[in-house]
Amino acid sequence: MADIVGAGGIDGLARVTKVLTALEAERAELIQQLRSQRLASWDEIGQACGMTRQGASRRWSQQAQATSFGDAAAAYQQGRPPYPASAVDWLVPGNSHRVLDLGAGTGKLTRLLVDRGFEVTAVEPLVEMREQLAASVPKAAVVDGTAERIPVADGSFDAVVVAQAWHWFDAATALREAGRVLVPGGTLGLVWNVRDQSEPWVAELDRILHQHGPQVMDTRPELAAPFEQAERLEVRWEHQLSRADLLAMVASRSYVITLPETERTELLNQVSELLDSHLDLRGRKRLTMPYLTHCTRARLSATGES
Ligand SMILES: C[S@@+](CC[C@H](N)C(=O)[O-])C[C@H]1O[C@@H](n2cnc3c(N)ncnc32)[C@H](O)[C@@H]1O
């Protein structure tokens, strides 16, 4: 320790901070491994870190959830819905050429962008998701990276889109990075599919899904300068899926993936029970899931500056 602090002063403080930051990253990685392989509960992790269960889960579960998708990449690809055509057309101006799909996952949106003739680069940090993406959308360029450090040159895209992922990012850093990689006047588009709870069986499904705590996400975020005033669009649509697809959709939710095994199995059993017993669902081979798709779009100012 004395080696690190040295003669103290501002240089000593900088050295201590560097070591602490590296150790903190190491601790977060260990916790991520323990959770994703279900080797420890939040109680045990809290104890090992000298804090309560709630303190530990509040501090690390967001990160554990953001990085959990790799464990369920196949379920994600099977169960998650695509995005309605009118939303995609609104999010990316037709005169765009180079489009960046950030937090692209298995490529649910990437495919729709490629089909419109855009030259698409998909950025995704998890290898399991990138593998699914590369297999299902071979025309897209697939890059390992994060929203906070996008590994592409300044001003190299006409549009950046983010589907179902902005809430996982450090918004201020991601906004700065999106501004950096866009050409002046380029567009940032964010989209979320939200299940329409005005349908009673969907409300019941969501009650089961969120019994261990609500998932809070802002699907109409404000976007600061150098982006201009955000515009919004909401699209109501329906997704047809099989019973197996719906169970895969449930299994691919981050808060379900990161539950302890017994709670996860119990939750999936409750969803099966709902499918077997609800008057609007039982005996049906195909289900109709109603969605409200929330879109936000903002242009980078023409100078690229605030
Ligand atoms: C709910 S999925 C959405 C995937 C895809 N965009 C879609 O619409 O299906 C969220 C994705 O964001 C990715 N992600 C999480 N944190 C990220 C970050 N900081 N930077 C980039 N991607 C991130 C996850 O790995 C995951 O693939």
The ligand as an SDF file (V2000), in Angstrom:
LIG
                    3D

 27 29  0  0  0  0  0  0  0  0999 V2000
  -32.8920   -5.9260  -24.8120 C   0  0  0  0  0  0  0  0  0  0  0  0
  -31.4950   -6.1910  -25.8280 S   0  0  0  0  0  0  0  0  0  0  0  0
  -31.9370   -5.3810  -27.3610 C   0  0  0  0  0  0  0  0  0  0  0  0
  -31.2600   -5.9830  -28.5570 C   0  0  0  0  0  0  0  0  0  0  0  0
  -31.7080   -5.4810  -29.9180 C   0  0  0  0  0  0  0  0  0  0  0  0
  -31.4160   -4.0840  -30.0940 N   0  0  0  0  0  0  0  0  0  0  0  0
  -33.1690   -5.7430  -30.1580 C   0  0  0  0  0  0  0  0  0  0  0  0
  -33.9100   -4.8140  -30.4180 O   0  0  0  0  0  0  0  0  0  0  0  0
  -33.5810   -6.8970  -30.0940 O   0  0  0  0  0  0  0  0  0  0  0  0
  -30.3110   -5.0990  -25.1540 C   0  0  0  0  0  0  0  0  0  0  0  0
  -28.9530   -5.2430  -25.7940 C   0  0  0  0  0  0  0  0  0  0  0  0
  -28.1210   -4.1610  -25.3560 O   0  0  0  0  0  0  0  0  0  0  0  0
  -26.8340   -4.6690  -25.1530 C   0  0  0  0  0  0  0  0  0  0  0  0
  -26.1280   -3.7660  -24.2190 N   0  0  0  0  0  0  0  0  0  0  0  0
  -26.2150   -3.7190  -22.8610 C   0  0  0  0  0  0  0  0  0  0  0  0
  -25.4040   -2.7470  -22.3830 N   0  0  0  0  0  0  0  0  0  0  0  0
  -24.8110   -2.1780  -23.4680 C   0  0  0  0  0  0  0  0  0  0  0  0
  -23.8860   -1.1010  -23.6420 C   0  0  0  0  0  0  0  0  0  0  0  0
  -23.4200   -0.4230  -22.5980 N   0  0  0  0  0  0  0  0  0  0  0  0
  -23.4870   -0.7780  -24.9040 N   0  0  0  0  0  0  0  0  0  0  0  0
  -23.9790   -1.4510  -25.9790 C   0  0  0  0  0  0  0  0  0  0  0  0
  -24.8560   -2.4640  -25.8710 N   0  0  0  0  0  0  0  0  0  0  0  0
  -25.2730   -2.8220  -24.6340 C   0  0  0  0  0  0  0  0  0  0  0  0
  -27.0530   -6.0590  -24.5840 C   0  0  0  0  0  0  0  0  0  0  0  0
  -25.9110   -6.8640  -24.7250 O   0  0  0  0  0  0  0  0  0  0  0  0
  -28.2360   -6.5240  -25.4280 C   0  0  0  0  0  0  0  0  0  0  0  0
  -27.8350   -7.1940  -26.5890 O   0  0  0  0  0  0  0  0  0  0  0  0
  1  2  1  0
  2  3  1  0
  2 10  1  0
  3  4  1  0
  4  5  1  0
  5  6  1  0
  5  7  1  0
  7  8  2  0
  7  9  1  0
 10 11  1  0
 11 12  1  0
 11 26  1  0
 12 13  1  0
 13 14  1  0
 13 24  1  0
 14 15  1  0
 14 23  1  0
 15 16  2  0
 16 17  1  0
 17 18  1  0
 17 23  2  0
 18 19  1  0
 18 20  2  0
 20 21  1  0
 21 22  2  0
 22 23  1  0
 24 25  1  0
 24 26  1  0
 26 27  1  0
M  CHG  2   2   1   9  -1
M  END
$$$$
